[in-house]
Amino acid sequence: MADTVTTDAPKRGERSSDLRIVPLRHWGRIPLGLAVLAALALFLYALAVNPNIKWGVVAEHLTAPAILRGVGVTILLTVASMLIGIVLGVVTAVLRGSDNPVLAYLARGYIWAFRGTPVLVQLIFWYNLGLLFPTIGLPVPLVAEVWVVETNTVITGFTAALLGLGLNAGAYMAEIVRAGLVAVDPGQSEAALAVGMTKGQTLRAIVLPQALRVIVPPTGNEVITMLKTSALVSVISGSDLLTTAQTIYSRNFHVIELLIVVSIWYIALTSILTAGQWALERRLAPGRTVRSTSRREARRA
Amino acid sequence: MLEVIDVRKRFGTTEILKGVDLRVERGSVVCLLGRSGSGKSTLLRCVNHLETIDGGQILIDGRYIGYERRGDRLFEIREREIARRRSEIGMVFQRFNLFANLTAWENVALAPARVRRLAAGQARSRAMDLLDRVGLADKAHLYPNQLSGGQQQRVAIARALAMDPKLMLFDEPTSALDPELVAEVLAVMLDLAHDGMTMIVVTHELGFARKAADRVVMMDDGVIVEDAPPSVVFHHPAHASTRAFLAHWADHSAGTEKK
């Protein structure tokens, strides 16, 4: 075979190890990256030296007792309304699959109404419940109302927030839980029924534990969304983080500084939740059973 | 011990069972053969009330599984009572249906603990005994997805046996298995048959029917067309559909599997 310049064939006496493999060079990446970094630095510099942002005020308020209390309320609202949402969601999802058509349609109606209206509207609605029912009580027909209270003493900004956020979360959680229940192979419940378990035992011991894998990841998302949605309760003086910040800046007019404080807190909490969700999903990942088994066997050995 | 009398079952407008009569004596093994769609699986599922029936009666030791007779009507009974009666019938499914969230021994121990309220330690040691009986004592701590199909099906048999059933129903127990795994499951079933378990087996394994069955029952289009000892059915089939069925599945059993 004749040696020509156009052939890639190895030259006589040449070893492959003498050749170096060079990936495609992207020369444009370096200047572009530098340009973006420069723009970002410029922006941060502009923020840092902006005379309209008093960084001292930001630092001072970041751990102010009022703000910390607001953070506490925001966390409490998130946790409590998600708990309400999860319980309501499981119950609604199970009812939706019930053989009783009245219960099934009731569950559908609940999901329809609470997913179909903005949560902001629901919050304001619950806050103004007193306009619709001035008193709340347990009426006993023909006798008297045995237990009556003024609606406005029960419905504070906080309870209205809890009702609004919890009931709204329940409607979304119901769909998430239902997706999880549907994802479990029907053969699983059939086998459980065949060994003599009741429908309730089957649901608790077999179906729900398996549905969890499908339910947990989107539930984590819901928690993170809820953390930020809870800021909406500022419109009904929910005494959460944003409400507190608004109260403070309405007095000292450091609007931007307090919004920065609020944002720092939200982003910190969201980061923690994201890390938690990541850890939880790793535990529920399909490989989990293999690892937990080997750990169990390691313990036995 | 099992009496099926003129049982009818419809799904929508299609009639799946068109009046089925079948008697199974205690300790006997009945193999149910038939083309797919002939109603064999539906009949099994009616026996333990996984399906309700539209007519006729099914009695086990003189009692209905899902009904109670008052006058000339059969009223469906409460779920808890059905579950209790159903626990006396073991069922093995084509697709194993082992509980995916539980290990092998937990699969076997669950129903005795939850339904029979056996103490945890007792349920566990019984589960271990049963796994040993199906040759899987060393796999007790593995999850279903870590077991082969044949091993899963043997665990499923142990799970059914854990409730001390009077009657075992097998719904095509080897149809979802790779050919080389069929034998281990059939061996466990043969053992059971020799130990005197009352069994109804829906299967295409003619070899198993020949070896283990006291009677072979052939279903076609929702009715029973043949009911006789295997030697009679295999050598002198009375019905044309039986001959066609045997010809088809004899090839399969001989190892020349049709794709």
Boltz contact constraints between the chains, C-beta under 6 A:
constraints:
  - contact:
      token1: [A, 187]
      token2: [B, 95]
      max_distance: 6.0
  - contact:
      token1: [A, 187]
      token2: [B, 97]
      max_distance: 6.0
  - contact:
      token1: [A, 191]
      token2: [B, 97]
      max_distance: 6.0
  - contact:
      token1: [A, 194]
      token2: [B, 91]
      max_distance: 6.0
  - contact:
      token1: [A, 195]
      token2: [B, 111]
      max_distance: 6.0
  - contact:
      token1: [A, 195]
      token2: [B, 163]
      max_distance: 6.0
  - contact:
      token1: [A, 196]
      token2: [B, 83]
      max_distance: 6.0
  - contact:
      token1: [A, 196]
      token2: [B, 86]
      max_distance: 6.0
  - contact:
      token1: [A, 196]
      token2: [B, 87]
      max_distance: 6.0
  - contact:
      token1: [A, 196]
      token2: [B, 111]
      max_distance: 6.0
  - contact:
      token1: [A, 196]
      token2: [B, 115]
      max_distance: 6.0
  - contact:
      token1: [A, 197]
      token2: [B, 115]
      max_distance: 6.0
  - contact:
      token1: [A, 198]
      token2: [B, 79]
      max_distance: 6.0
  - contact:
      token1: [A, 198]
      token2: [B, 80]
      max_distance: 6.0
  - contact:
      token1: [A, 198]
      token2: [B, 83]
      max_distance: 6.0
  - contact:
      token1: [A, 201]
      token2: [B, 114]
      max_distance: 6.0
  - contact:
      token1: [A, 206]
      token2: [B, 99]
      max_distance: 6.0
  - contact:
      token1: [A, 209]
      token2: [B, 101]
      max_distance: 6.0
  - contact:
      token1: [A, 210]
      token2: [B, 100]
      max_distance: 6.0
  - contact:
      token1: [A, 210]
      token2: [B, 101]
      max_distance: 6.0
  - contact:
      token1: [A, 289]
      token2: [B, 143]
      max_distance: 6.0
